[in-house]
Amino acid sequence: MPRLSLWRDNHSNDFKYFDKRISEMFTIGGTGVLIHKYLGTKDNPNVDNAEIPHYGNQSERNIQDLLFLENRDRKYDTSVYSMRGMYQVTDSDFSLEQFGLFLQTGTLFMTFHINDMVAILGRRIISGDVIEVLHLKDFEALTDIPVALKRFFIVGDASKSSEGYSPTWWPHLWRCKINPLVDSQEYKDIINQMQTTTNAAGDEVPVGTLGELLSTYNKYNDINRAIIEQAEIDLPYSGYDTSNIYTAAVTTKTSEVGDSTVTKQTLGDPLGLTADNALTADGSITADKAIVTPDKKVSGYLTGDGLPPNSLPVATGISFPIEPQDGDFCLRVDYSPNRLFRYDGRRWVKVEDAVRTSLTPGAPNNHTLKSGFTNNSNTFVDSRGRVQKESQGLSQALKPKADN
């Protein structure tokens, strides 16, 4: 009589017995999932890049970018495979295992029956497959979306489960580490699927793509736009705003005291016209001279806005007024940047340049380095007649060359 032994070099009847019982457990107590099968990368022969090879076959083992070892343009099977899986349901709660409070990331460990998985899918579940967990659909989301929000997970890692070994020492279970799917380039084949709902007449009505319904991209865009709008209200121009500062007109007098020069400033017309001056009726002083204009403004880093101090009137044009009055201001818009002048009775004296510029991206009066250099969209024609962008990354401008 041979010795009793559960171990066999191949799958014995004992293994088949255990395997059928385990498969029945998944049929009875497992949750339904849909598998979106990863087929490999999309081959784009029009891309001329040494780091992106072109394959003649469709395979999960192909690597799209050999430099970064990434598969960004992934292709998924149009068929969806139904399976049963099991995992431990836990609450998403705060974790106190580390310093501070950290929320759990939503990572799940789901187990599948190996033989059933191979029979349905044609292979084991691998990294890159997408799993749709049916019982996690949200039917009562706080949105106006007329369809249920689906829950997709990405398979990050997969291996044989330690608890899946029977007394025959052969494995029966396949354990997958899955994380919530994010709206990214890799999963466009799935998240760009059109979602529909049924109207009162019983017709299918599209409500948008899956990515639009699940992604927070549009919400983030709305928040970002609101932040930019408020920032433009709070800080419409670069530099410092000095328009709320009153500038008094002063008269500067210089006198010699011994071997030194003493400068003294007193309130009054910068032309030096004070109450001590002898004015006659036949003089050129008129009622227009009641306005005393300062000849300077508060100076500082990027304070020039091209506006006269104290909200005084200013003439704007490409030439000076023909008959100016003493203390008049003129903004010459043919200067770059625009330049503010003040007439002192004999000449037009420069007050400041309008160096403050709009900070709105794409605005015609945005002359910041961010607009002219960082977001430069200009092009040029190189020596070979090719149209190139002025703004290029170093990896594109400085390509390595062979030594031979």
SULFENVEN-V856267 format. One record per pair of residues at least 4 apart in sequence whose ideal C-beta (glycine too) atoms are under 8 Angstrom apart, sorted by the first residue. I is the first residue (numbers start at 1). J is the second residue. D is the distance in whole Angstrom. If there is no record, write none. Layout:
I|J|D + I|J|D
This chain:
6|12|8 + 6|14|6 + 6|167|5 + 6|168|5 + 6|169|7 + 7|168|6 + 7|169|6 + 8|12|4 + 8|14|8 + 8|15|7 + 8|168|7 + 11|15|4 + 11|16|6 + 11|19|8 + 11|168|8 + 11|170|6 + 12|16|7 + 12|168|7 + 13|17|6 + 14|18|7 + 14|166|8 + 14|167|8 + 14|168|5 + 15|19|6 + 15|166|7 + 15|168|5 + 15|170|5 + 16|20|6 + 17|21|7 + 18|22|6 + 18|166|4 + 18|167|7 + 18|168|7 + 18|172|7 + 19|23|6 + 19|113|8 + 19|115|6 + 19|166|8 + 19|172|6 + 20|24|6 + 21|25|7 + 22|26|7 + 22|113|6 + 22|164|8 + 22|166|8 + 22|172|5 + 22|173|7 + 23|27|6 + 23|113|5 + 23|115|7 + 23|116|6 + 24|28|6 + 25|29|6 + 25|30|8 + 26|30|4 + 26|84|4 + 26|85|7 + 26|86|7 + 26|112|8 + 26|113|5 + 26|116|7 + 27|84|6 + 29|86|7 + 30|84|3 + 30|85|6 + 30|86|5 + 31|84|7 + 31|85|6 + 31|86|7 + 31|87|8 + 31|133|7 + 31|134|7 + 31|135|5 + 32|82|7 + 32|83|8 + 32|84|6 + 32|134|5 + 32|135|7 + 33|82|8 + 33|83|6 + 33|84|7 + 33|85|5 + 33|110|7 + 33|131|5 + 33|132|6 + 33|133|6 + 33|134|6 + 34|80|5 + 34|81|7 + 34|82|6 + 34|83|8 + 34|131|7 + 34|132|4 + 34|134|7 + 35|80|7 + 35|81|4 + 35|82|8 + 35|83|6 + 35|120|8 + 35|121|6 + 35|125|7 + 35|129|6 + 35|130|8 + 35|131|6 + 35|132|8 + 36|76|5 + 36|77|7 + 36|80|6 + 36|129|7 + 36|130|4 + 36|131|8 + 36|132|7 + 36|152|8 + 36|190|6 + 37|76|6 + 37|77|4 + 37|79|7 + 37|81|6 + 37|121|6 + 37|129|6 + 38|60|6 + 38|74|6 + 38|75|8 + 38|76|6 + 38|77|8 + 38|126|7 + 38|128|4 + 38|129|5 + 38|130|7 + 39|58|6 + 39|60|7 + 39|75|5 + 39|76|6 + 39|77|6 + 40|55|8 + 40|58|5 + 40|59|5 + 40|60|5 + 40|61|8 + 40|62|5 + 40|71|8 + 40|74|8 + 40|75|6 + 41|55|8 + 41|62|5 + 41|63|7 + 41|64|4 + 41|71|5 + 41|72|8 + 41|73|6 + 41|74|6 + 41|75|7 + 42|64|8 + 42|73|4 + 42|74|7 + 42|75|5 + 43|54|6 + 43|55|6 + 43|58|8 + 44|52|8 + 44|54|8 + 44|73|7 + 45|54|5 + 47|52|5 + 51|65|6 + 51|66|5 + 51|67|4 + 51|68|8 + 52|64|6 + 52|65|6 + 52|66|8 + 53|63|8 + 53|66|6 + 55|59|7 + 55|62|5 + 57|62|8 + 58|62|8 + 58|75|7 + 60|126|6 + 60|128|7 + 62|71|8 + 63|69|6 + 63|70|8 + 63|71|7 + 64|70|6 + 64|71|5 + 64|72|6 + 64|73|6 + 65|69|7 + 65|70|5 + 65|71|8 + 65|72|7 + 71|128|7 + 71|186|7 + 72|185|5 + 72|186|6 + 73|185|7 + 73|186|8 + 73|188|8 + 74|128|7 + 74|186|5 + 74|187|7 + 74|189|7 + 75|189|6 + 76|130|7 + 76|187|8 + 76|189|4 + 76|190|6 + 77|81|8 + 80|132|8 + 81|120|5 + 81|121|5 + 82|120|7 + 83|112|6 + 83|116|7 + 83|117|6 + 83|120|6 + 83|121|7 + 84|112|8 + 84|113|7 + 84|116|7 + 85|110|5 + 85|111|6 + 85|112|5 + 85|131|8 + 86|110|7 + 86|111|5 + 87|108|5 + 87|109|6 + 87|110|4 + 87|111|7 + 88|109|7 + 90|104|8 + 92|103|7 + 92|104|5 + 92|106|7 + 93|103|8 + 93|104|7 + 94|101|5 + 94|102|7 + 94|103|6 + 95|101|7 + 95|102|5 + 95|103|7 + 95|104|6 + 96|101|7 + 97|102|8 + 98|102|6 + 105|179|7 + 106|179|7 + 106|180|5 + 107|177|7 + 107|178|7 + 107|179|5 + 108|153|7 + 108|177|8 + 108|178|5 + 108|179|8 + 109|175|6 + 109|176|7 + 109|177|6 + 109|178|8 + 110|131|7 + 110|153|8 + 110|175|8 + 110|176|5 + 110|178|6 + 111|161|6 + 111|164|7 + 111|173|5 + 111|174|7 + 111|175|5 + 111|176|8 + 112|116|7 + 112|117|5 + 112|125|6 + 112|173|7 + 112|174|5 + 112|176|7 + 113|117|6 + 113|172|7 + 113|173|7 + 113|174|7 + 114|118|6 + 114|124|7 + 114|160|8 + 114|164|8 + 114|171|7 + 114|172|6 + 114|173|7 + 114|174|5 + 115|119|6 + 115|172|8 + 116|120|6 + 117|121|6 + 117|124|6 + 117|125|6 + 117|174|6 + 118|122|7 + 118|123|6 + 118|124|6 + 121|125|7 + 124|158|7 + 124|174|6 + 125|129|5 + 125|131|8 + 125|155|6 + 125|158|5 + 125|174|6 + 125|176|6 + 126|155|7 + 126|158|6 + 127|155|5 + 127|156|6 + 127|157|6 + 127|158|6 + 128|154|8 + 128|155|7 + 129|154|8 + 129|155|5 + 130|152|6 + 130|153|7 + 130|154|6 + 130|155|7 + 130|181|6 + 130|187|7 + 130|190|6 + 131|152|7 + 131|153|5 + 131|154|8 + 131|155|6 + 131|176|7 + 131|178|6 + 132|150|6 + 132|151|7 + 132|152|5 + 132|153|8 + 133|151|5 + 133|152|8 + 133|153|6 + 136|151|4 + 137|148|4 + 137|149|7 + 137|150|6 + 137|151|7 + 138|148|6 + 138|149|4 + 138|151|7 + 139|148|5 + 141|145|7 + 141|148|8 + 141|149|5 + 143|149|8 + 145|149|7 + 145|207|7 + 145|213|6 + 146|197|4 + 146|207|6 + 147|195|6 + 147|196|8 + 147|197|5 + 147|207|6 + 147|213|7 + 149|213|7 + 149|214|6 + 150|210|7 + 150|214|7 + 151|180|7 + 152|180|7 + 152|181|4 + 152|187|8 + 152|190|7 + 152|214|7 + 153|178|4 + 153|179|6 + 153|180|6 + 153|181|6 + 154|178|6 + 154|179|5 + 154|180|8 + 154|181|5 + 154|187|8 + 155|176|5 + 155|177|7 + 155|178|6 + 156|177|5 + 156|178|7 + 156|179|6 + 157|176|7 + 157|177|4 + 158|174|6 + 158|175|7 + 158|176|5 + 158|177|7 + 159|174|8 + 159|175|6 + 160|164|6 + 160|165|8 + 160|171|4 + 160|173|7 + 160|174|7 + 160|175|7 + 161|171|7 + 161|173|4 + 161|174|7 + 161|175|4 + 163|173|7 + 164|171|5 + 164|172|5 + 164|173|3 + 164|174|7 + 164|175|7 + 165|169|6 + 165|170|7 + 165|171|5 + 165|172|7 + 166|170|6 + 166|172|6 + 181|187|6 + 181|190|8 + 181|191|8 + 181|214|8 + 182|187|8 + 183|187|8 + 183|191|6 + 183|211|5 + 183|214|7 + 183|215|4 + 183|216|8 + 183|217|6 + 187|191|5 + 188|192|5 + 188|211|8 + 190|210|7 + 191|209|7 + 191|210|5 + 191|211|3 + 191|214|7 + 191|215|7 + 192|209|5 + 192|210|7 + 192|211|6 + 193|209|6 + 193|210|5 + 194|206|5 + 194|208|8 + 194|209|6 + 194|210|8 + 195|206|7 + 195|207|5 + 195|208|6 + 195|209|7 + 195|210|6 + 195|213|6 + 196|204|4 + 196|205|6 + 196|206|5 + 196|207|7 + 197|204|7 + 197|205|6 + 197|207|5 + 198|202|6 + 198|203|7 + 198|204|6 + 198|205|7 + 199|203|5 + 199|205|5 + 207|213|7 + 208|212|4 + 208|213|6 + 209|213|7 + 210|214|6 + 211|215|5 + 211|217|8 + 212|218|7 + 216|220|6 + 217|221|6 + 218|222|6 + 219|223|6 + 220|224|6 + 221|225|6 + 222|226|6 + 223|227|6 + 224|228|6 + 225|229|6 + 226|230|6 + 227|231|6 + 228|232|6 + 229|233|7 + 230|234|6 + 231|235|6 + 231|359|8 + 232|236|6 + 232|359|7 + 232|360|6 + 235|359|7 + 236|358|7 + 236|359|7 + 237|241|7 + 237|305|7 + 237|356|4 + 237|357|6 + 237|358|6 + 237|359|7 + 238|302|6 + 238|356|6 + 238|357|5 + 238|358|8 + 238|359|6 + 238|368|6 + 239|301|6 + 239|302|3 + 239|303|6 + 239|304|8 + 239|305|8 + 239|355|7 + 239|356|5 + 240|300|6 + 240|301|7 + 240|302|6 + 240|303|5 + 241|305|8 + 242|297|7 + 242|298|4 + 242|300|7 + 242|303|5 + 242|305|8 + 243|305|7 + 243|307|6 + 243|311|8 + 245|298|5 + 246|309|8 + 246|310|6 + 247|294|5 + 247|296|7 + 247|297|6 + 247|298|6 + 247|309|4 + 247|310|6 + 248|267|6 + 248|294|7 + 249|267|7 + 249|268|7 + 249|269|6 + 249|270|6 + 249|292|4 + 249|293|6 + 249|294|4 + 249|295|7 + 250|265|4 + 250|266|6 + 250|267|6 + 250|268|7 + 250|270|7 + 250|294|7 + 251|265|7 + 251|266|5 + 251|267|8 + 251|268|4 + 251|269|7 + 251|270|6 + 251|272|6 + 251|274|7 + 252|263|6 + 252|264|7 + 252|265|5 + 252|270|8 + 253|263|7 + 253|264|5 + 253|265|8 + 253|266|7 + 254|261|6 + 254|262|7 + 254|263|5 + 254|264|8 + 255|261|7 + 255|262|5 + 255|264|7 + 256|260|8 + 256|261|6 + 256|262|8 + 257|261|8 + 257|262|5 + 266|274|8 + 268|272|8 + 268|273|7 + 268|274|5 + 268|292|7 + 269|273|4 + 269|274|7 + 269|292|5 + 269|327|8 + 270|293|8 + 270|294|7 + 270|295|4 + 270|327|8 + 270|344|7 + 271|326|6 + 271|327|7 + 271|344|6 + 271|345|6 + 273|277|6 + 273|285|8 + 273|289|8 + 279|283|5 + 279|285|6 + 285|289|5 + 288|325|5 + 289|325|8 + 289|326|7 + 289|327|8 + 291|312|7 + 291|327|7 + 292|327|7 + 293|308|7 + 293|309|8 + 293|310|8 + 293|312|6 + 293|327|4 + 293|328|8 + 293|329|7 + 293|342|7 + 294|309|5 + 294|310|7 + 295|342|6 + 295|344|7 + 295|349|7 + 295|351|7 + 296|351|7 + 297|303|7 + 297|304|8 + 297|309|5 + 297|351|6 + 297|352|6 + 298|303|6 + 298|309|8 + 299|303|6 + 299|352|8 + 302|355|6 + 302|356|6 + 303|352|8 + 303|356|7 + 304|337|8 + 304|340|8 + 304|352|4 + 304|353|5 + 304|354|6 + 304|355|5 + 304|356|6 + 305|354|6 + 305|356|5 + 306|331|5 + 306|337|8 + 306|338|5 + 306|339|8 + 306|340|5 + 306|352|7 + 306|353|7 + 306|354|3 + 306|356|8 + 307|311|8 + 307|314|7 + 307|340|7 + 308|312|4 + 308|313|7 + 308|314|5 + 308|329|4 + 308|340|7 + 308|342|8 + 308|351|8 + 312|329|6 + 313|329|7 + 314|329|4 + 314|330|7 + 314|331|5 + 314|340|7 + 315|321|5 + 315|328|7 + 315|329|7 + 315|330|5 + 315|331|7 + 316|330|7 + 316|331|5 + 316|333|6 + 317|330|7 + 317|331|8 + 317|332|7 + 317|333|7 + 318|332|7 + 318|333|6 + 318|334|4 + 319|332|8 + 320|324|7 + 320|330|5 + 320|332|8 + 320|341|7 + 320|343|8 + 320|348|6 + 321|328|7 + 321|330|6 + 324|328|5 + 324|330|7 + 324|343|4 + 324|348|8 + 325|343|7 + 326|343|6 + 326|344|7 + 326|345|4 + 327|342|7 + 327|343|7 + 327|344|8 + 328|342|7 + 328|343|5 + 329|340|6 + 329|341|7 + 329|342|5 + 329|343|8 + 329|351|7 + 330|340|8 + 330|341|5 + 330|342|8 + 330|343|7 + 330|348|7 + 331|338|6 + 331|339|7 + 331|340|5 + 331|341|8 + 331|354|8 + 332|338|7 + 332|339|5 + 332|340|8 + 332|341|7 + 333|338|5 + 335|339|4 + 335|353|7 + 337|353|5 + 337|354|5 + 337|355|6 + 337|367|8 + 338|353|7 + 338|354|4 + 339|350|6 + 339|352|8 + 339|353|5 + 339|354|7 + 340|350|7 + 340|351|4 + 340|352|5 + 340|353|8 + 340|354|7 + 341|348|4 + 341|349|6 + 341|350|6 + 341|351|6 + 342|348|7 + 342|349|5 + 342|351|5 + 343|347|8 + 343|348|6 + 343|349|8 + 344|349|5 + 357|365|6 + 357|366|6 + 357|367|4 + 357|368|6 + 358|363|5 + 358|365|5 + 358|366|5 + 359|366|7 + 359|368|7 + 360|366|6 + 361|366|7 + 361|370|8 + 361|371|7 + 361|375|6 + 362|366|7 + 362|371|7 + 362|375|8 + 363|371|8 + 366|371|4 + 367|371|7 + 367|372|7 + 368|372|7 + 369|373|5 + 369|374|7 + 370|374|5 + 370|375|6 + 371|375|6 + 372|376|6 + 373|391|8 + 374|391|8 + 375|391|8 + 376|390|5 + 376|391|4 + 377|389|8 + 377|391|7 + 378|389|8 + 378|390|5 + 378|391|8 + 379|387|5 + 379|388|6 + 379|389|6 + 379|390|7 + 380|387|8 + 380|388|6 + 380|390|6 + 381|385|6 + 381|386|7 + 381|387|6 + 381|388|7 + 382|386|5 + 382|388|5 + 388|392|7 + 392|396|5 + 392|397|5 + 393|397|7 + 394|398|5 + 395|399|8
